[in-house]
Amino acid sequence: MSTRADHQNSAQGPGGARPDTTGPGAARPGLLVALPPHERADESVARIMWAVVLALIPTTLAGLYFYGIRAALVTLVAVAAAVAAEHFIVRYMLKRETSTVTDGSAVVTGMLLAFNVPASLPLWQIILGALVAIGVGKMAFGGIGNNPFNPALVGRAFMLISFPADMTTWPVPGAARMSLDLSAVTGATPLGIVKDVGSVGLSALDLPSYLDLFLGRIGGCVGEASALAVILGGLFLVWRGYVPLPVPLAFLGSIALVTGIAWVVDPGVYIDPLYHILAGGAMLGAWFMVTDMTTTPMSLKGRVVFAASAGVITALIRLFGGFPEGVSYSILIMNALVPVIDRHMKPRKFGYGKQAGAAASAGGAR
Amino acid sequence: MSKYKTFTLGGVHPPANKLTGHLPIRDLEPRGTIAIPLSQHIGKPAELVVERGSEVRVGTLLARASGFISAPVHSSVSGKVKKIDSVVDAQGHRREAVVITVDGDEWEESIDTSPDLLEEIPLDRRMIASRIADSGIVGAGGAAFPTAVKFSIPEGRSVDTLIINGVECEPYLTADHRVMLEQADELIVGTRILMHEAGTARAIIGIESNKADAIELLQERIRIKAREGKIPEGFITVLALKERYPQGGEKQLIEAALGREVPSGRLPLDINCVVSNVSTAVAVYQAVQKNRPFIDRVVTVTGHKLVAAGGGGNFRVRIGTPVSALVDAAGGLPEDTAKIIMGGPMTGRAIPSLDVPITKGSGGLILMDASEASRLAVKNCIRCARCVGVCPMGLEPYLLEKLVQHERYEDAEKEGILDCIECGSCNYACPSNRPLLDWIRLGKGKVVELRRSRMRGNQ
């Protein structure tokens, strides 16, 4: 039997290699035998995840601009904690040989988690949140791809019930850009203002303008400041083919629809739909949460239904629930329903259509 | 939006890599020994009619069709039958083959070897049918289904459109492209014969837009024939299609051209269509007009290293020629060749040895080096849904993979696993390098077994 090295030598002879099999039809050493296809697209999980990281950069910068260096610090700490947690679990608890952190998904989770908390949050709290997001939300289910719930939202839900005061204290945008302590200047979020309308009526409130909402001069989580920055990142993902445009539109559309009905019924108490989709976490949820691949359905139809349902639940929580904001809970609720959606919302199969059925009956049995 | 038509569901767009499209077809002279397998088609192997020591010429019948779905096999060379032996085919199976020592190039006298174009087609459909059947023509697009069987239209059925498949959507392959350019007139006559045989007055030649020269040439030739009164206006049309894989799949091509879907588990005939490859149509011309059996075909020999070194091309090769002879003629095996694919890179088989013979269904040889040939490490499914999005049959490959892994074959059957056309788009698109099609293929086999045992149970 010749070896692979022999082959490479023999192939240098004139006229290329001669077949040097040991008998008729014997397999040639060194030739790979595999089933088709033999081509694959230039795509990988890491490429997708790092593209999401890139898409989150405008929002990171907006957070930095409006809430100062404290926002950047929270983001950095969240990312570092998420990456460290995943690396530790994979290498030392699961004892796998290669860490999965290079795929970038832990970075995405860390960033999204930081974008869902106030910039003033104590750092030990964001570290704990990141540990829960990665440990409970992701690795407990088997790591990337296996988690039923969005890990960042699992972390946020944990923090909201563990540190309710710190999680709902909002720094005022632009007030203390260079300060690491934002506790001195706090304010309300746009949704918080309209939630506490009470009996005074909306017209009596001091509401931020739509331009402020769009650009980000509002109180809120790190990633909630600027709708514009989020949309920029989202459109980048649409352009790269990682986000189907109907999905974020379905989410925002259904929020607008439900809040719009309430607004039409009683504009004195309920704010208009444009305010709803520009304020709070609606934009971040629309472009980066309901579009998460792992925790949403598999068919496009299913994804649109998922997004639209999450939008309805968000609106209902905002309008009638105990919290001013409902994006993260609505998405977590819908995450739990993904297997049901997957079972019932199948893609259209070829050869089962109306046309195909008619042709089949016309053709008769064969 | 593109101005070209295409199919509706799924599809991918791999780099075309048509490295040899500009290289004219070269004849490869038969030499040495060749091995002609008795089973080069779907159906029963042919029945041997020669024995060791028999003298044969080009076109001599070696084995006749046995049963309804089968095809005869002819000698592609002149010489002496050295032995009847088993050879390893592209799938890695050992198959019975006639091994012939080549001596000269004597043709059977019944074959018209002149280069003249014979445009007058016979009107006797039975005569056409028997010529097609006797010449051993099988689908040259890869599936190798006997053409005579495909065109034996049962009582009560009719064909309104014949579709000639010049799509060649597989990357790398350029054999059909060259055939369309160099044998356009024969293709048109072959198409007319098949139309007559199928009883239809409409034929559509589907070609992807990346072969603009073939589209233009065929349109031009058809216009001239119509002007000369040889064919009616609108009798044969050329349809330019958008580049998209797997457009050359029969079901996808029909849908792209006519908007009709072949119902699940049915045949194109059920929606009044028949599809035939361009090279098959040329073979039909040669069989009916020249009495020439299916003894050779055009094969693309390609690969990045090979072509960069000035090798590669499109070769007219006698059936049974070993891959080694073809590779030598095309410039020799690049030294770090790690994989040899017979067929296209999406559906072709990686062959185990250079002794594998060229058969009626082999359209290409692709030489890949290790960097192109290796499979990457399989990662977790991240539910990105690309496999679902690219499946041209509307299936959910990720789900089929899971069901087959858990041996839930009945569920896989309900999910339509048998509708899978094995185009490989799901595997191609998967960012986690999951071997989705490997699992689906395994599952299809199991489901077919399941159905068989169910049928036995019902009897």
Interface residues (C-beta under 8 A of the other chain):
Chain A: H7 Q8 A11 Q12 G15 G16 A17 R18 P19 T21 P24 G25 A26 A27 R28 G30 L31 L32 V33 A34 L35 P36 P37 H38 E39 R40 A41 E43 S44 V45 R47 I48 D103 S105 G142 G143 I144 G145 N146 Y242 M293 T294 T295 T296 P297 M298 S299 L300 R303 D342 K346 P347 R348 K349 F350 G351 Y352 G353 Q355 A356 G357 A359 A360 G363 G364 R366
Chain B: L9 V12 P14 D85 S86 V87 V88 G92 R94 G156 R157 P171 K251 E255 G259 R260 E261 V262 P263 S264 G265 R266 L267 L269 D270 I271 P322 S324 V327 D328 G331 G332 L333 P334 E335 D336 T337 A338 K339 I340 I341 G343 P345 M346 T347 G348 R349 A350 I351 P352 S353 L354 D355 V356 I366 M368 E372 A373 S374 R375 L376 K379 N380 C381 I382 R383 C384 A385 R386 V388 G389 C391 P392 M393 G394 L395 E396 Y398 L399 G416 D419 E422 G424 N427 Y428 A429 C430 P431 S432 N433 L437 D438 R441
